[in-house]
């Protein structure tokens, strides 16, 4: 099914514009170069959490200072671009990623026991 809208991940464009290499960013952030390569290759928003998103933003701006290009610093919103008019193929029924609390691991049986070690019985 064709649907309108896309969320673009602009890390590659930003790194090129700021003259920051994959190895430089990976060393600065203390991650593997392959991780940064995966982030760079992502055409659409990669699966990263908010903390990592902000770390990437801060690292890019600090590297701009280190590289002597402070005029190329970015804003947090520069990493993501919303393309409302872009048409993409989506299978609406094939959504595989749960949202919010659904990603949390369920409690194990050990956490459902009373203080005396017996399983709690639902009333």
C-alpha positions as CSV (number, residue, x, y, z in Angstrom):
1,X,0.0,0.0,0.0
2,X,1.3,3.5,-0.9
3,X,1.3,5.9,2.0
4,X,2.4,9.5,2.3
5,X,5.1,10.6,4.8
6,X,8.6,9.7,5.8
7,X,11.0,10.5,8.6
8,X,14.5,10.9,7.1
9,X,17.7,10.3,9.1
10,X,20.3,12.9,8.1
11,X,23.4,11.7,9.8
12,X,25.4,11.0,6.6
13,X,24.7,14.4,5.2
14,X,25.5,16.2,8.4
15,X,28.8,14.2,8.9
16,X,29.8,15.0,5.4
17,X,29.0,18.7,5.8
18,X,30.8,18.9,9.1
19,X,33.8,16.9,7.8
20,X,33.5,14.3,10.5
21,X,34.6,10.8,9.6
22,X,33.2,7.5,10.8
23,X,36.3,6.5,12.7
24,X,36.5,10.0,14.3
25,X,32.9,9.9,15.5
26,X,33.1,6.3,16.7
27,X,36.3,7.0,18.6
28,X,34.8,10.1,20.2
29,X,31.6,8.3,21.2
30,X,33.5,5.1,22.2
31,X,31.5,2.8,19.9
32,X,32.6,0.5,17.2
33,X,33.1,2.1,13.7
34,X,30.6,-0.5,12.3
35,X,28.0,1.0,14.6
36,X,28.5,4.5,13.2
37,X,28.5,3.0,9.7
38,X,25.1,1.5,10.3
39,X,23.8,4.8,11.6
40,X,25.2,6.6,8.5
41,X,23.7,4.0,6.1
42,X,20.2,4.3,7.6
43,X,18.0,6.1,5.1
44,X,15.1,6.3,7.6
45,X,15.2,6.8,11.3
46,X,17.3,4.0,12.9
47,X,16.3,2.2,16.1
48,X,18.1,4.2,18.7
49,X,16.9,5.6,22.0
50,X,16.6,9.2,23.0
51,X,19.9,9.2,25.0
52,X,21.9,7.9,22.0
53,X,20.2,10.5,19.7
54,X,21.3,13.3,22.0
55,X,24.8,11.8,22.4
56,X,25.2,11.8,18.6
57,X,24.1,15.4,18.4
58,X,26.5,16.6,21.2
59,X,29.4,14.6,19.7
60,X,28.9,16.2,16.3
61,X,28.9,19.7,17.8
62,X,32.0,19.0,20.0
63,X,33.8,17.5,17.0
64,X,32.9,20.7,15.0
65,X,34.7,22.7,17.7
66,X,37.7,20.3,17.7
67,X,38.0,20.3,13.9
68,X,37.9,24.1,13.8
69,X,34.5,24.3,12.1
70,X,32.2,25.8,14.8
71,X,30.1,27.5,12.2
72,X,28.9,24.1,11.1
73,X,27.3,23.1,14.4
74,X,23.9,21.5,14.1
75,X,20.6,21.8,16.0
76,X,19.1,18.6,17.4
77,X,16.2,18.7,14.9
78,X,18.7,18.7,12.0
79,X,19.3,15.0,12.5
80,X,15.7,14.2,11.5
81,X,13.7,15.5,8.6
82,X,10.0,15.1,8.2
83,X,8.9,14.6,4.6
84,X,5.2,14.9,4.6
85,X,4.8,14.6,0.8
86,X,7.1,11.6,0.2
87,X,5.2,8.5,-1.0
88,X,6.5,5.2,0.3
89,X,5.3,1.5,0.2
90,X,4.0,0.4,3.6
91,X,2.2,-2.7,4.6
92,X,-0.1,-1.3,7.4
93,X,-0.9,-4.8,8.7
94,X,2.8,-5.7,9.0
95,X,3.7,-3.5,12.0
96,X,6.3,-5.5,14.0
97,X,7.5,-3.0,16.7
98,X,5.5,-2.6,19.9
99,X,5.5,0.9,21.4
100,X,6.1,2.2,24.8
101,X,5.6,-0.1,27.7
102,X,5.1,-3.1,25.4
103,X,8.8,-3.3,24.9
104,X,9.5,-3.9,28.6
105,X,10.3,-7.5,29.5
106,X,7.5,-9.3,31.3
107,X,8.1,-10.1,35.0
108,X,9.5,-13.6,35.6
109,X,7.7,-16.1,37.8
110,X,10.2,-15.3,40.6
111,X,8.9,-11.8,40.9
112,X,5.3,-12.9,41.4
113,X,6.0,-14.8,44.6
114,X,5.1,-13.8,48.2
115,X,7.7,-13.1,50.8
116,X,7.5,-16.8,51.9
117,X,8.4,-18.0,48.4
118,X,4.9,-19.2,47.4
119,X,3.3,-18.0,44.2
120,X,0.8,-15.2,44.7
121,X,-2.8,-16.3,43.8
122,X,-5.0,-13.8,42.0
123,X,-8.2,-13.1,43.8
